[in-house]
Amino acid sequence: MKIPLDENFPLPLYHRLRAAGQDAEHIILLGQRGIPDSAIRQRLMAEELVFLTNDTEFEELPADYRA
């Protein structure tokens, strides 16, 4: 399962996940620093993944989100 990390997570965590064989990606390395939360929510709706973030606005996502 893909594990995208929000830009508020340190890059060393991304590197450790990749070294452990996880399918991780980081918003910064994708060139999406500052991407609107609405764009992230669209992806969360469309894909099965585990999104790591420290942003509290993601705490109350509707139950029909796949992520």
C-alpha positions as CSV (number, residue, x, y, z in Angstrom):
1,M,0.0,0.0,0.0
2,K,1.3,3.4,-0.9
3,I,2.2,5.7,2.0
4,P,2.3,9.4,1.0
5,L,3.9,11.7,3.6
6,D,2.7,15.3,3.9
7,E,5.3,18.1,3.8
8,N,5.2,18.4,7.6
9,F,6.9,15.0,8.0
10,P,10.7,14.9,7.9
11,L,12.4,13.6,4.8
12,P,14.5,11.2,6.8
13,L,11.3,9.3,7.7
14,Y,10.5,9.0,4.0
15,H,14.0,7.6,3.4
16,R,13.7,5.1,6.3
17,L,10.3,3.9,5.0
18,R,11.8,3.4,1.5
19,A,14.8,1.6,2.9
20,A,12.5,-0.7,4.7
21,G,10.8,-1.6,1.4
22,Q,7.6,0.5,1.9
23,D,6.0,2.2,-1.1
24,A,6.4,5.7,0.4
25,E,6.4,9.1,-1.3
26,H,6.8,12.6,0.0
27,I,4.9,15.7,-1.1
28,I,8.1,17.7,-1.3
29,L,9.9,15.2,-3.5
30,L,6.8,15.0,-5.7
31,G,7.3,18.7,-6.3
32,Q,3.9,19.5,-4.6
33,R,5.0,21.6,-1.7
34,G,2.1,23.9,-0.8
35,I,-0.4,21.8,-2.6
36,P,-4.0,22.7,-1.5
37,D,-5.6,20.4,1.0
38,S,-8.5,20.0,-1.4
39,A,-6.2,18.4,-4.0
40,I,-4.9,16.0,-1.3
41,R,-8.5,15.2,-0.3
42,Q,-9.3,14.3,-3.9
43,R,-6.5,11.8,-4.0
44,L,-7.5,10.4,-0.6
45,M,-11.0,9.8,-2.1
46,A,-9.7,8.1,-5.2
47,E,-6.9,5.8,-3.9
48,E,-6.3,3.3,-1.2
49,L,-3.4,4.6,0.8
50,V,-2.2,5.6,4.2
51,F,-1.6,9.3,4.3
52,L,0.7,10.6,7.1
53,T,0.1,14.2,8.1
54,N,0.2,16.4,11.2
55,D,-2.5,18.7,9.8
56,T,-5.6,18.7,12.1
57,E,-7.9,19.6,9.2
58,F,-7.7,16.0,8.1
59,E,-8.9,14.6,11.4
60,E,-12.6,14.8,10.5
61,L,-12.7,13.2,7.0
62,P,-16.0,11.6,6.0
63,A,-16.3,7.9,6.5
64,D,-16.4,7.3,2.7
65,Y,-12.8,8.3,2.2
66,R,-10.7,5.3,1.1
67,A,-7.5,6.5,2.8
